[in-house]
Amino acid sequence: MDDRTLLELAAKAAGVDYDKTDSCHVGLWYVSAGGWWNPLTDDGDALRLAVNLGIDVMVGDGTKFVTTRSQITYSINEYTYMQDKYVATRRAIVRAAAEIGKEST
């Protein structure tokens, strides 16, 4: 699944009203807030997404994973090629949120 699809499904889960006609930007234009929304790159957006959806974030030394309230678990160890644990954690949050978005269709 590409980043745009992940963001759109996560936005659906979180109720983010975004401009569906804009396909040029990596993030989504958040209509009600009047700014870009991209929890893949923005710590604040990722934290708000996790809190709003009830996503538990647990990061450990050897085992790193995100568990959603729907009990969908993603290991962020699959992102070991990324040296940045914050990037990996944001991506895991968005992937979990996207799964919640899929379930709501």
N, C-alpha and C positions, 0 to 999 in steps of 0.2 A: 504494500500500500504506500503510495507516495505521500509526501508531507502535506500537500494541499488537501487530499482526502482525509488524512488524519485530523487536520485542523477543522475541516468542515464537520466531521462526525463529532469531534469534541465540542465544537460550538453548538451543535444540535443538542447534545447532552446537557450542556450548561445553559441553554436558552440564550445564547449570544446572538443578537440580531446583527448580521453582517451583510455587506453589499455583495450579493451573489453575481453581479455583473463584472466585478473587478477580478481579473485573473492575471494581472501583471505583477502583483506584489507577492512576496513570500508569505506575508501574514494576511489577515483578514481585516477589512475596514469595519470597525465596530461602530455601527450606525448611532446607537444611543449615546455612546461615550465620545464619539467624534475623534477616534484615533485608531491606530493599528493595534490589533490583538494577535499576539503570537506567543503562546505558552511554550513553544519549542525553543525560543530564544530569550524570552523575558521571564526572569525569576518571579516577579510579582504576578504576572498573568498565570504562571504555572501554579503558584501557591493558591491564588484565588480559585482556580479551577479545581484543585485538589480539595480545598475546604468546601466549596459549593457542592461538590458531588460526593463528599464523604469518602474521599480516597485516602486510605492510610498509607503513609510513606515511611518505609523502614529501610534504612541504609546501614549495612554492617561492613566490617572489614573484609570478610570472605564472601558473604552472601548478601547481595543487594537486590531488593525486589520491591514492587509496589503491589498492594492488594486493594482492590476496590470493594465497596460494600456488596457488590454482586458476586464476590468471591472469585473474580477473575484475577489471576496472578501473572505478572510478567517479571521475569528475571532481567535485571538490567546488566547482568554479566554478558549478555549477548552484545553489548556495546563496548566490550573490552578494548576494541581498537581505538576508542576515544579515550584520551588521557584525562579528560575532564569529567569528574564525577557529577558535576552540576548539570552538564549537558545530558549525561546519561539519565539522571533523575528526572529532568524535565521531559525527556522523550518518553520515559516509562509512564509518567503521569498522563501525558497526552495519549499514549497508546491505550491505557486503561480507560480514559474518558471516551475515546473513540469506540471502544467496545460497548460502553454504556449507551452511546449514541446509536450504535447498530441495533442493540436490543430494543430501543424505543421505536423502531420502524415497524 
